[in-house]
């Protein structure tokens, strides 16, 4: 049940999302966790939260996005902190999939994750995965 | 992204990853094809290994534009397990024909 914490930083550039997800996936593969389909769940989540961080939290391109992975054998969390002013997640739909161009990302995270937490400012999101 | 046109049919072959960096191209291409009266469109996913919500959003949008113009969208050659799982998650086969 030992806690493991990994921190990764990403520049505020959408072109860096893909290589950062690869880094996250490599770290997740090495974790000793008993969570079904964890790599898929983390990949889906990372793609969406990093895209969201770049789109809404990177008003200044020189800023950095911080990603913190925390893991035990039965629980993994991924936390993303962007340097922006926060986004209003209250207006976002989590439970119904709107077949529209926008607003699908958080629905997808909610589908694969066990819990999603936001800070009040809206620039920090933590997504949790538990073993069943 | 490659586009092959034969009479009033078009086959669009996207790249390996469809995400925020390239998904906007779908909208541009579909609008160009509709202007040319090409309304039977296939997205050939033979090269696609990953897709995110911006890519899914563009599929929903393209499907809407094509249907509004009395055309048909079909998705073929979905080989990646990741993409298959994402399509299943959103029940895409209920909206778009997947072959």
gemmi code that builds the backbone of each chain (N, CA, C; Angstrom):
import gemmi

chains = {
    "A": [
        ("UNK", (0.829, -1.220, 0.000), (0.000, 0.000, 0.000), (0.860, 1.266, 0.000)),
        ("UNK", (2.129, 1.131, -0.419), (3.038, 2.272, -0.365), (2.638, 3.323, -1.399)),
        ("UNK", (2.675, 4.597, -0.978), (2.318, 5.691, -1.878), (3.457, 6.023, -2.829)),
        ("UNK", (3.119, 6.192, -4.092), (4.130, 6.580, -5.060), (3.650, 7.871, -5.707)),
        ("UNK", (4.549, 8.851, -5.838), (4.149, 10.123, -6.447), (5.112, 10.470, -7.576)),
        ("UNK", (4.553, 10.803, -8.724), (5.366, 11.156, -9.892), (4.890, 12.511, -10.402)),
        ("UNK", (5.827, 13.434, -10.628), (5.450, 14.759, -11.151), (6.033, 14.946, -12.548)),
        ("UNK", (5.206, 15.443, -13.446), (5.631, 15.708, -14.829), (5.202, 17.141, -15.148)),
        ("UNK", (6.033, 17.864, -15.881), (5.634, 19.219, -16.296), (5.516, 19.269, -17.813)),
        ("UNK", (4.553, 20.058, -18.281), (4.346, 20.179, -19.729), (4.241, 21.652, -20.099)),
        ("UNK", (4.921, 22.095, -21.148), (4.745, 23.491, -21.579), (3.305, 23.723, -22.056)),
        ("UNK", (2.877, 24.970, -22.043), (1.512, 25.319, -22.454), (1.364, 25.277, -23.972)),
        ("UNK", (1.578, 24.120, -24.580), (1.504, 24.004, -26.041), (0.741, 22.738, -26.400)),
        ("UNK", (-0.268, 22.878, -27.248), (-1.073, 21.700, -27.597), (-0.252, 20.627, -28.317)),
        ("UNK", (0.820, 21.057, -28.986), (1.683, 20.103, -29.702), (2.427, 19.180, -28.732)),
        ("UNK", (2.463, 19.547, -27.456), (3.194, 18.737, -26.468), (2.288, 17.703, -25.793)),
        ("UNK", (0.989, 17.745, -26.064), (0.044, 16.853, -25.364), (0.385, 15.379, -25.644)),
        ("UNK", (0.589, 15.064, -26.923), (0.814, 13.676, -27.317), (2.054, 13.070, -26.643)),
        ("UNK", (3.165, 13.810, -26.648), (4.395, 13.262, -26.049), (4.249, 13.167, -24.523)),
        ("UNK", (3.493, 14.095, -23.918), (3.291, 14.035, -22.455), (2.432, 12.822, -22.097)),
        ("UNK", (1.431, 12.522, -22.917), (0.584, 11.354, -22.650), (1.415, 10.069, -22.737)),
        ("UNK", (2.337, 10.043, -23.694), (3.238, 8.877, -23.801), (4.032, 8.706, -22.506)),
        ("UNK", (4.561, 9.839, -21.986), (5.336, 9.786, -20.734), (4.465, 9.258, -19.600)),
        ("UNK", (3.232, 9.778, -19.509), (2.313, 9.353, -18.436), (2.023, 7.854, -18.567)),
        ("UNK", (1.744, 7.398, -19.802), (1.431, 5.980, -20.037), (2.585, 5.085, -19.628)),
        ("UNK", (3.810, 5.512, -19.949), (4.985, 4.715, -19.571), (5.099, 4.593, -18.047)),
        ("UNK", (4.827, 5.704, -17.356), (4.890, 5.684, -15.882), (3.787, 4.773, -15.327)),
        ("UNK", (2.595, 4.867, -15.899), (1.458, 4.075, -15.403), (1.718, 2.580, -15.590)),
        ("UNK", (2.330, 2.218, -16.724), (2.625, 0.803, -16.989), (3.536, 0.216, -15.916)),
        ("UNK", (4.394, 1.062, -15.338), (5.352, 0.579, -14.333), (4.754, 0.525, -12.925)),
        ("UNK", (3.554, 1.083, -12.754), (2.941, 1.081, -11.420), (2.429, -0.319, -11.077)),
        ("UNK", (2.525, -0.651, -9.813), (2.018, -1.944, -9.378), (0.591, -1.738, -8.847)),
        ("UNK", (-0.350, -1.592, -9.780), (-1.735, -1.306, -9.389), (-2.672, -2.382, -9.899)),
        ("UNK", (-3.681, -2.679, -9.101), (-4.652, -3.704, -9.504), (-5.964, -3.046, -9.902)),
        ("UNK", (-5.885, -2.208, -10.910), (-7.085, -1.514, -11.379), (-7.315, -1.919, -12.836)),
        ("UNK", (-8.526, -2.410, -13.129), (-8.842, -2.887, -14.476), (-8.640, -1.796, -15.506)),
        ("UNK", (-7.961, -2.169, -16.580), (-7.857, -1.291, -17.752), (-7.300, 0.108, -17.399)),
        ("UNK", (-6.411, 0.149, -16.422), (-5.929, 1.445, -15.921), (-5.279, 2.294, -17.014)),
        ("UNK", (-4.486, 1.666, -17.880), (-3.782, 2.448, -18.899), (-4.760, 3.158, -19.837)),
        ("UNK", (-5.823, 2.438, -20.219), (-6.853, 3.044, -21.082), (-7.533, 4.203, -20.362)),
        ("UNK", (-7.896, 3.978, -19.100), (-8.612, 5.004, -18.323), (-7.746, 6.257, -18.150)),
        ("UNK", (-6.464, 6.042, -17.850), (-5.551, 7.176, -17.640), (-5.315, 7.905, -18.967)),
        ("UNK", (-5.233, 7.156, -20.051), (-4.994, 7.777, -21.361), (-6.170, 8.663, -21.767)),
        ("UNK", (-7.385, 8.114, -21.622), (-8.590, 8.892, -21.949), (-8.607, 10.175, -21.109)),
        ("UNK", (-8.371, 10.002, -19.805), (-8.429, 11.136, -18.881), (-7.357, 12.170, -19.198)),
        ("UNK", (-6.107, 11.697, -19.398), (-5.004, 12.635, -19.657), (-5.253, 13.439, -20.916)),
        ("UNK", (-5.709, 12.768, -21.960), (-5.972, 13.477, -23.225), (-6.942, 14.635, -22.983)),
        ("UNK", (-7.987, 14.349, -22.220), (-9.031, 15.358, -22.031), (-8.584, 16.473, -21.077)),
        ("UNK", (-7.947, 16.105, -19.973), (-7.599, 17.177, -19.018), (-6.448, 18.029, -19.537)),
        ("UNK", (-5.530, 17.440, -20.291), (-4.429, 18.252, -20.830), (-4.937, 19.168, -21.951)),
        ("UNK", (-5.836, 18.649, -22.787), (-6.420, 19.489, -23.849), (-7.186, 20.647, -23.211)),
        ("UNK", (-7.928, 20.342, -22.159), (-8.688, 21.364, -21.440), (-7.769, 22.414, -20.806)),
        ("UNK", (-6.664, 21.919, -20.222), (-5.697, 22.833, -19.588), (-5.079, 23.767, -20.633)),
        ("UNK", (-4.755, 23.230, -21.810), (-4.153, 24.058, -22.868), (-5.195, 25.048, -23.410)),
        ("UNK", (-6.417, 24.563, -23.609), (-7.464, 25.421, -24.203), (-7.915, 26.532, -23.256)),
        ("UNK", (-8.085, 26.175, -21.974), (-8.683, 27.140, -21.040), (-7.704, 27.722, -20.021)),
        ("UNK", (-6.575, 27.060, -19.818), (-5.692, 27.484, -18.732), (-4.348, 28.020, -19.169)),
        ("UNK", (-4.210, 28.272, -20.467), (-2.902, 28.694, -20.959), (-3.007, 30.021, -21.706)),
        ("UNK", (-3.492, 31.025, -21.001), (-3.576, 32.338, -21.629), (-2.171, 32.861, -21.931)),
        ("UNK", (-1.213, 32.458, -21.096), (0.181, 32.869, -21.323), (0.972, 31.630, -21.712)),
        ("UNK", (1.460, 31.610, -22.924), (2.124, 30.414, -23.456), (3.378, 30.013, -22.695)),
        ("UNK", (3.967, 30.972, -21.966), (5.212, 30.630, -21.263), (4.951, 29.822, -19.979)),
        ("UNK", (3.687, 29.701, -19.598), (3.344, 28.957, -18.382), (3.546, 27.459, -18.539)),
        ("UNK", (3.493, 26.748, -17.419), (3.649, 25.283, -17.452), (2.453, 24.605, -16.799)),
        ("UNK", (2.157, 23.441, -17.291), (1.088, 22.620, -16.712), (1.761, 21.534, -15.871)),
        ("UNK", (1.266, 21.373, -14.644), (1.875, 20.385, -13.745), (0.957, 19.166, -13.636)),
        ("UNK", (1.539, 18.000, -13.774), (0.766, 16.754, -13.695), (1.349, 15.925, -12.545)),
        ("UNK", (0.486, 15.508, -11.623), (0.965, 14.693, -10.489), (0.187, 13.377, -10.467)),
        ("UNK", (0.931, 12.291, -10.583), (0.334, 10.950, -10.497), (0.604, 10.416, -9.103)),
        ("UNK", (-0.416, 9.951, -8.410), (-0.230, 9.339, -7.095), (-0.827, 7.942, -7.142)),
        ("UNK", (-0.089, 6.980, -6.598), (-0.594, 5.610, -6.710), (-0.303, 4.766, -5.486)),
        ("UNK", (-1.283, 3.936, -5.160), (-1.060, 2.804, -4.261), (-1.482, 1.580, -5.084)),
        ("UNK", (-1.479, 0.405, -4.502), (-1.872, -0.776, -5.280), (-3.357, -0.759, -5.645)),
        ("UNK", (-4.157, -0.025, -4.881), (-5.601, -0.066, -5.120), (-6.214, 1.277, -5.533)),
        ("UNK", (-5.394, 2.320, -5.620), (-5.944, 3.642, -5.930), (-4.911, 4.461, -6.704)),
        ("UNK", (-5.369, 5.098, -7.770), (-4.486, 5.980, -8.545), (-5.211, 7.302, -8.743)),
        ("UNK", (-4.464, 8.400, -8.634), (-5.071, 9.685, -8.977), (-4.154, 10.439, -9.917)),
        ("UNK", (-4.763, 11.224, -10.787), (-3.999, 12.113, -11.659), (-4.521, 13.527, -11.432)),
        ("UNK", (-3.574, 14.404, -11.089), (-3.935, 15.790, -10.783), (-3.287, 16.678, -11.828)),
        ("UNK", (-4.043, 17.611, -12.392), (-3.476, 18.540, -13.370), (-3.747, 19.963, -12.910)),
        ("UNK", (-2.671, 20.744, -12.811), (-2.789, 22.149, -12.385), (-2.302, 23.015, -13.541)),
        ("UNK", (-3.170, 23.906, -14.024), (-2.731, 24.779, -15.119), (-2.500, 26.192, -14.598)),
        ("UNK", (-1.744, 27.013, -15.350), (-1.392, 28.347, -14.838), (-2.457, 29.410, -15.117)),
        ("UNK", (-3.656, 28.978, -15.518), (-4.687, 29.934, -15.930), (-5.571, 30.425, -14.799)),
        ("UNK", (-6.623, 31.132, -15.205), (-7.530, 31.737, -14.225), (-8.681, 30.804, -13.845)),
        ("UNK", (-8.639, 29.584, -14.338), (-9.686, 28.617, -14.009), (-10.822, 28.622, -15.018)),
        ("UNK", (-11.529, 27.514, -15.100), (-12.698, 27.466, -15.989), (-13.916, 27.019, -15.187)),
        ("UNK", (-15.075, 27.477, -15.622), (-16.291, 27.242, -14.848), (-16.886, 25.869, -15.171)),
        ("UNK", (-16.512, 24.868, -14.361), (-16.983, 23.510, -14.624), (-18.449, 23.320, -14.248)),
        ("UNK", (-19.025, 24.306, -13.519), (-20.442, 24.203, -13.151), (-21.357, 24.159, -14.376)),
        ("UNK", (-20.897, 24.759, -15.470), (-21.721, 24.800, -16.683), (-21.512, 23.583, -17.576)),
        ("UNK", (-20.759, 22.613, -17.080), (-20.413, 21.472, -17.931), (-21.296, 20.267, -17.607)),
        ("UNK", (-21.647, 19.536, -18.651), (-22.501, 18.366, -18.483), (-21.634, 17.127, -18.241)),
        ("UNK", (-21.875, 16.435, -17.129), (-21.076, 15.263, -16.793), (-21.804, 13.949, -17.105)),
        ("UNK", (-23.115, 13.976, -16.978), (-23.841, 12.707, -16.999), (-24.589, 12.399, -18.287)),
        ("UNK", (-24.842, 13.415, -19.100), (-25.535, 13.161, -20.365), (-24.612, 13.524, -21.517)),
        ("UNK", (-24.535, 12.606, -22.455), (-23.676, 12.868, -23.601), (-24.450, 13.671, -24.637)),
        ("UNK", (-24.024, 14.914, -24.831), (-24.623, 15.737, -25.880), (-23.855, 15.439, -27.162)),
        ("UNK", (-24.561, 15.067, -28.206), (-23.866, 14.689, -29.439), (-23.511, 15.938, -30.234)),
        ("UNK", (-22.774, 16.789, -29.566), (-22.391, 18.067, -30.149), (-20.880, 18.120, -30.292)),
        ("UNK", (-20.439, 19.222, -30.906), (-19.004, 19.363, -31.139), (-18.236, 19.529, -29.821)),
        ("UNK", (-18.828, 20.246, -28.862), (-18.123, 20.550, -27.609), (-18.786, 19.838, -26.416)),
        ("UNK", (-18.036, 19.743, -25.322), (-18.617, 19.249, -24.070), (-18.621, 17.746, -23.903)),
        ("UNK", (-17.760, 17.048, -24.629), (-17.735, 15.584, -24.546), (-16.652, 15.113, -23.566)),
        ("UNK", (-15.601, 15.926, -23.413), (-14.417, 15.519, -22.658), (-14.688, 15.128, -21.219)),
        ("UNK", (-15.397, 15.994, -20.477), (-15.651, 15.684, -19.059), (-16.605, 14.508, -18.918)),
        ("UNK", (-17.513, 14.367, -19.879), (-18.408, 13.205, -19.882), (-17.573, 11.928, -19.992)),
        ("UNK", (-16.565, 11.957, -20.862), (-15.710, 10.774, -21.065), (-14.916, 10.445, -19.792)),
        ("UNK", (-14.389, 11.493, -19.146), (-13.628, 11.262, -17.900), (-14.560, 10.647, -16.852)),
        ("UNK", (-15.750, 11.213, -16.730), (-16.724, 10.716, -15.745), (-17.082, 9.253, -16.000)),
        ("UNK", (-17.030, 8.861, -17.274), (-17.365, 7.486, -17.664), (-16.282, 6.494, -17.203)),
        ("UNK", (-15.013, 6.910, -17.261), (-13.941, 5.952, -16.920), (-13.431, 6.087, -15.482)),
        ("UNK", (-13.706, 7.232, -14.836), (-13.128, 7.483, -13.505), (-14.110, 7.145, -12.389)),
        ("UNK", (-13.587, 7.061, -11.166), (-14.445, 6.840, -9.999), (-14.858, 8.143, -9.338)),
        ("UNK", (-13.990, 9.160, -9.430), (-14.311, 10.439, -8.790), (-13.535, 11.566, -9.478)),
        ("UNK", (-14.175, 12.733, -9.591), (-13.499, 13.909, -10.164), (-13.630, 15.048, -9.147)),
        ("UNK", (-12.517, 15.716, -8.880), (-12.537, 16.860, -7.953), (-11.982, 18.103, -8.633)),
        ("UNK", (-12.605, 19.248, -8.395), (-12.078, 20.517, -8.905), (-11.795, 21.432, -7.718)),
        ("UNK", (-10.786, 22.307, -7.856), (-10.642, 23.340, -6.831), (-11.614, 24.476, -7.165)),
        ("UNK", (-11.782, 25.394, -6.235), (-12.778, 26.447, -6.413), (-12.465, 27.343, -7.611)),
        ("UNK", (-11.182, 27.589, -7.809), (-10.755, 28.467, -8.901), (-10.977, 27.820, -10.275)),
        ("UNK", (-10.967, 26.498, -10.311), (-11.200, 25.805, -11.579), (-9.943, 25.598, -12.409)),
        ("UNK", (-8.769, 25.717, -11.790), (-7.528, 25.461, -12.555), (-6.801, 24.198, -12.068)),
        ("UNK", (-7.477, 23.450, -11.196), (-6.886, 22.191, -10.717), (-7.959, 21.109, -10.732)),
        ("UNK", (-7.655, 20.020, -11.390), (-8.594, 18.891, -11.440), (-7.855, 17.644, -10.961)),
        ("UNK", (-8.535, 16.848, -10.143), (-7.965, 15.569, -9.701), (-8.962, 14.468, -10.050)),
        ("UNK", (-8.468, 13.447, -10.728), (-9.325, 12.341, -11.146), (-8.833, 11.068, -10.463)),
        ("UNK", (-9.755, 10.330, -9.856), (-9.405, 9.144, -9.064), (-9.898, 7.848, -9.724)),
        ("UNK", (-9.076, 6.821, -9.586), (-9.428, 5.482, -10.075), (-9.197, 4.495, -8.932)),
        ("UNK", (-10.165, 3.651, -8.663), (-10.049, 2.672, -7.569), (-10.136, 1.254, -8.128)),
        ("UNK", (-9.534, 0.333, -7.412), (-9.730, -1.067, -7.800), (-11.107, -1.488, -7.282)),
        ("UNK", (-11.748, -2.391, -8.017), (-13.127, -2.759, -7.616), (-13.126, -4.054, -6.814)),
    ],
    "B": [
        ("UNK", (-3.843, 14.589, -43.458), (-5.121, 13.926, -43.776), (-5.259, 13.858, -45.303)),
        ("UNK", (-5.529, 12.657, -45.800), (-5.611, 12.455, -47.247), (-7.093, 12.392, -47.655)),
        ("UNK", (-7.429, 12.977, -48.803), (-8.812, 12.897, -49.302), (-8.796, 12.370, -50.739)),
        ("UNK", (-9.562, 11.306, -50.983), (-9.640, 10.728, -52.326), (-11.072, 10.919, -52.822)),
        ("UNK", (-11.204, 11.542, -53.988), (-12.545, 11.820, -54.514), (-12.780, 11.004, -55.786)),
        ("UNK", (-13.932, 10.318, -55.828), (-14.349, 9.599, -57.042), (-15.798, 9.955, -57.300)),
        ("UNK", (-16.038, 10.707, -58.363), (-17.377, 11.209, -58.704), (-18.001, 11.912, -57.489)),
        ("UNK", (-19.141, 11.400, -56.963), (-19.741, 12.104, -55.821), (-19.454, 11.411, -54.472)),
        ("UNK", (-18.374, 10.613, -54.452), (-17.950, 9.957, -53.217), (-16.588, 10.496, -52.783)),
        ("UNK", (-16.389, 10.564, -51.489), (-15.070, 10.968, -50.998), (-14.638, 10.050, -49.874)),
        ("UNK", (-13.347, 9.728, -49.874), (-12.764, 8.918, -48.796), (-11.706, 9.770, -48.107)),
        ("UNK", (-11.919, 9.979, -46.805), (-10.976, 10.790, -46.036), (-10.173, 9.859, -45.133)),
        ("UNK", (-8.855, 9.966, -45.234), (-7.984, 9.075, -44.440), (-7.210, 9.926, -43.429)),
        ("UNK", (-7.708, 9.960, -42.179), (-7.030, 10.786, -41.163), (-5.693, 10.193, -40.710)),
        ("UNK", (-4.958, 11.020, -39.969), (-3.637, 10.615, -39.469), (-3.742, 9.693, -38.248)),
        ("UNK", (-2.575, 9.347, -37.699), (-2.508, 8.357, -36.606), (-3.260, 8.813, -35.349)),
        ("UNK", (-3.105, 10.091, -35.013), (-3.783, 10.622, -33.825), (-4.720, 11.743, -34.269)),
        ("UNK", (-5.974, 11.675, -33.817), (-6.907, 12.785, -34.066), (-7.120, 13.477, -32.726)),
        ("UNK", (-6.668, 14.719, -32.647), (-6.818, 15.464, -31.394), (-6.926, 16.955, -31.676)),
        ("UNK", (-6.762, 17.722, -30.617), (-6.878, 19.173, -30.675), (-5.998, 19.812, -31.756)),
        ("UNK", (-4.872, 19.165, -32.068), (-3.922, 19.768, -33.005), (-4.384, 19.675, -34.460)),
        ("UNK", (-5.274, 18.713, -34.778), (-5.608, 18.527, -36.196), (-7.100, 18.315, -36.485)),
        ("UNK", (-7.939, 18.211, -35.432), (-9.345, 17.836, -35.661), (-10.126, 18.895, -36.450)),
        ("UNK", (-9.695, 20.145, -36.367), (-10.407, 21.219, -37.068), (-10.418, 20.992, -38.584)),
        ("UNK", (-9.435, 20.239, -39.102), (-9.358, 19.947, -40.540), (-10.620, 19.238, -41.046)),
        ("UNK", (-11.249, 18.436, -40.185), (-12.463, 17.711, -40.599), (-13.538, 18.683, -41.057)),
        ("UNK", (-13.745, 19.718, -40.252), (-14.791, 20.704, -40.570), (-14.502, 21.367, -41.929)),
        ("UNK", (-13.241, 21.773, -42.127), (-12.847, 22.448, -43.364), (-13.086, 21.530, -44.561)),
        ("UNK", (-12.615, 20.290, -44.455), (-12.732, 19.357, -45.587), (-14.202, 19.064, -45.906)),
        ("UNK", (-14.999, 18.792, -44.866), (-16.418, 18.464, -45.101), (-17.126, 19.645, -45.770)),
        ("UNK", (-16.870, 20.844, -45.288), (-17.507, 22.021, -45.893), (-17.078, 22.191, -47.355)),
        ("UNK", (-15.811, 21.917, -47.649), (-15.326, 22.001, -49.046), (-16.018, 20.953, -49.914)),
        ("UNK", (-16.161, 19.737, -49.387), (-16.795, 18.655, -50.162), (-18.272, 18.949, -50.417)),
        ("UNK", (-18.958, 19.430, -49.373), (-20.395, 19.734, -49.517), (-20.588, 20.831, -50.583)),
        ("UNK", (-19.709, 21.811, -50.582), (-19.772, 22.882, -51.588), (-19.648, 22.309, -53.001)),
        ("UNK", (-18.864, 21.226, -53.117), (-18.657, 20.580, -54.433), (-19.748, 19.547, -54.719)),
        ("UNK", (-20.753, 19.501, -53.845), (-21.875, 18.568, -53.983), (-21.453, 17.100, -53.799)),
        ("UNK", (-20.400, 16.883, -53.042), (-19.974, 15.515, -52.709), (-20.500, 15.212, -51.309)),
        ("UNK", (-21.473, 14.284, -51.252), (-22.200, 14.088, -49.992), (-22.099, 12.673, -49.435)),
        ("UNK", (-21.489, 11.772, -50.179), (-21.292, 10.414, -49.671), (-19.838, 10.292, -49.233)),
        ("UNK", (-19.674, 10.295, -47.927), (-18.319, 10.439, -47.399), (-17.952, 9.293, -46.461)),
        ("UNK", (-16.748, 8.769, -46.663), (-16.228, 7.700, -45.798), (-15.012, 8.239, -45.047)),
        ("UNK", (-15.004, 8.022, -43.723), (-13.791, 8.263, -42.940), (-13.094, 6.908, -42.822)),
        ("UNK", (-11.937, 6.786, -43.444), (-11.188, 5.532, -43.399), (-10.192, 5.604, -42.236)),
        ("UNK", (-10.465, 4.838, -41.191), (-9.666, 4.903, -39.954), (-8.505, 3.908, -39.942)),
        ("UNK", (-8.065, 3.459, -41.120), (-7.016, 2.423, -41.142), (-5.727, 2.853, -40.438)),
        ("UNK", (-5.425, 4.148, -40.440), (-4.178, 4.618, -39.801), (-4.384, 5.130, -38.371)),
        ("UNK", (-5.646, 5.324, -37.974), (-5.908, 6.028, -36.711), (-5.729, 5.103, -35.507)),
        ("UNK", (-4.888, 5.536, -34.591), (-4.654, 4.718, -33.385), (-5.291, 5.348, -32.154)),
        ("UNK", (-5.458, 6.679, -32.169), (-6.020, 7.353, -30.997), (-6.915, 8.509, -31.423)),
        ("UNK", (-7.929, 8.761, -30.601), (-8.836, 9.892, -30.861), (-9.243, 10.490, -29.513)),
        ("UNK", (-9.440, 11.797, -29.485), (-9.914, 12.415, -28.235), (-11.293, 13.049, -28.450)),
        ("UNK", (-11.771, 13.771, -27.448), (-13.133, 14.320, -27.545), (-13.252, 15.371, -28.644)),
        ("UNK", (-12.157, 16.066, -28.968), (-12.259, 17.052, -30.059), (-12.467, 16.323, -31.389)),
        ("UNK", (-11.838, 15.143, -31.535), (-12.041, 14.328, -32.737), (-13.456, 13.784, -32.806)),
        ("UNK", (-13.955, 13.282, -31.658), (-15.334, 12.776, -31.623), (-16.318, 13.896, -31.948)),
        ("UNK", (-16.034, 15.066, -31.374), (-16.901, 16.227, -31.617), (-16.977, 16.563, -33.093)),
        ("UNK", (-15.853, 16.424, -33.782), (-15.849, 16.732, -35.221), (-16.609, 15.653, -36.004)),
        ("UNK", (-16.562, 14.406, -35.545), (-17.360, 13.358, -36.209), (-18.847, 13.693, -36.060)),
        ("UNK", (-19.275, 14.068, -34.829), (-20.680, 14.448, -34.606), (-21.057, 15.618, -35.514)),
        ("UNK", (-20.165, 16.608, -35.569), (-20.434, 17.806, -36.365), (-20.523, 17.462, -37.859)),
        ("UNK", (-19.556, 16.691, -38.356), (-19.550, 16.325, -39.783), (-20.798, 15.527, -40.133)),
        ("UNK", (-21.183, 14.607, -39.245), (-22.382, 13.803, -39.477), (-23.608, 14.705, -39.607)),
        ("UNK", (-23.678, 15.716, -38.744), (-24.803, 16.658, -38.762), (-24.811, 17.442, -40.091)),
        ("UNK", (-23.657, 17.962, -40.473), (-23.567, 18.754, -41.717), (-23.951, 17.881, -42.918)),
        ("UNK", (-23.420, 16.659, -42.959), (-23.675, 15.767, -44.103), (-25.160, 15.401, -44.167)),
        ("UNK", (-25.754, 15.070, -43.007), (-27.189, 14.702, -42.985), (-28.071, 15.877, -43.389)),
        ("UNK", (-27.719, 17.068, -42.922), (-28.495, 18.263, -43.285), (-28.469, 18.511, -44.793)),
        ("UNK", (-27.438, 17.968, -45.444), (-27.317, 18.129, -46.901), (-27.712, 16.849, -47.647)),
        ("UNK", (-28.488, 15.989, -46.966), (-28.989, 14.731, -47.533), (-27.891, 13.778, -47.992)),
        ("UNK", (-26.788, 13.789, -47.289), (-25.709, 12.869, -47.625), (-25.573, 11.767, -46.597)),
        ("UNK", (-24.486, 10.986, -46.726), (-24.276, 9.897, -45.773), (-22.808, 9.799, -45.352)),
        ("UNK", (-22.613, 9.603, -44.047), (-21.260, 9.422, -43.521), (-21.106, 7.981, -43.053)),
        ("UNK", (-19.967, 7.406, -43.416), (-19.674, 6.050, -42.968), (-18.237, 6.007, -42.432)),
        ("UNK", (-18.010, 5.199, -41.404), (-16.652, 5.037, -40.894), (-16.205, 3.607, -41.177)),
        ("UNK", (-15.020, 3.463, -41.742), (-14.533, 2.116, -42.089), (-13.150, 1.848, -41.501)),
        ("UNK", (-12.810, 0.569, -41.405), (-11.449, 0.114, -41.029), (-10.970, 0.590, -39.656)),
        ("UNK", (-11.850, 0.494, -38.667), (-11.416, 0.888, -37.317), (-10.611, -0.278, -36.736)),
        ("UNK", (-9.296, -0.159, -36.804), (-8.437, -1.284, -36.401), (-7.927, -1.150, -34.973)),
        ("UNK", (-7.762, 0.073, -34.510), (-7.177, 0.290, -33.181), (-8.154, -0.086, -32.067)),
        ("UNK", (-7.638, -0.854, -31.109), (-8.474, -1.270, -29.969), (-8.900, -0.039, -29.154)),
        ("UNK", (-7.973, 0.922, -29.047), (-8.269, 2.148, -28.290), (-9.458, 2.882, -28.922)),
        ("UNK", (-9.393, 3.058, -30.250), (-10.466, 3.781, -30.948), (-11.782, 2.994, -30.856)),
        ("UNK", (-11.702, 1.668, -30.972), (-12.917, 0.831, -30.863), (-13.581, 1.033, -29.498)),
        ("UNK", (-12.742, 1.094, -28.457), (-13.290, 1.270, -27.097), (-13.939, 2.647, -26.935)),
        ("UNK", (-13.309, 3.660, -27.518), (-13.867, 5.021, -27.430), (-15.204, 5.078, -28.181)),
        ("UNK", (-15.258, 4.478, -29.360), (-16.505, 4.488, -30.146), (-17.619, 3.748, -29.391)),
        ("UNK", (-17.239, 2.651, -28.743), (-18.216, 1.871, -27.977), (-18.725, 2.703, -26.783)),
        ("UNK", (-17.807, 3.426, -26.155), (-18.160, 4.229, -24.978), (-19.259, 5.247, -25.316)),
        ("UNK", (-19.166, 5.832, -26.510), (-20.158, 6.862, -26.878), (-21.278, 6.294, -27.772)),
        ("UNK", (-21.297, 4.961, -27.944), (-22.301, 4.313, -28.807), (-22.350, 4.967, -30.187)),
        ("UNK", (-21.193, 5.183, -30.761), (-21.137, 5.889, -32.050), (-21.895, 5.157, -33.160)),
        ("UNK", (-21.943, 3.804, -33.045), (-22.632, 3.035, -34.090), (-24.127, 3.303, -34.173)),
        ("UNK", (-24.671, 3.961, -33.114), (-26.099, 4.319, -33.156), (-26.311, 5.595, -33.967)),
        ("UNK", (-25.231, 6.306, -34.225), (-25.348, 7.592, -34.907), (-24.771, 7.522, -36.324)),
        ("UNK", (-23.644, 6.831, -36.425), (-22.941, 6.749, -37.715), (-22.758, 5.278, -38.062)),
        ("UNK", (-22.895, 4.941, -39.355), (-22.670, 3.554, -39.755), (-21.176, 3.260, -39.700)),
        ("UNK", (-20.830, 2.179, -38.970), (-19.419, 1.793, -38.862), (-19.247, 0.412, -39.491)),
        ("UNK", (-18.366, 0.343, -40.481), (-18.154, -0.937, -41.173), (-16.786, -1.513, -40.885)),
    ],
}
model = gemmi.Model(1)
for chain_id, residues in chains.items():
    chain = gemmi.Chain(chain_id)
    for i, (resn, *xyz) in enumerate(residues, 1):
        res = gemmi.Residue()
        res.name, res.seqid = resn, gemmi.SeqId(i, " ")
        for name, pos in zip(("N", "CA", "C"), xyz):
            atom = gemmi.Atom()
            atom.name, atom.element = name, gemmi.Element(name[0])
            atom.pos, atom.b_iso = gemmi.Position(*pos), 0.0
            res.add_atom(atom)
        chain.add_residue(res)
    model.add_chain(chain)
structure = gemmi.Structure()
structure.add_model(model)
structure.setup_entities()
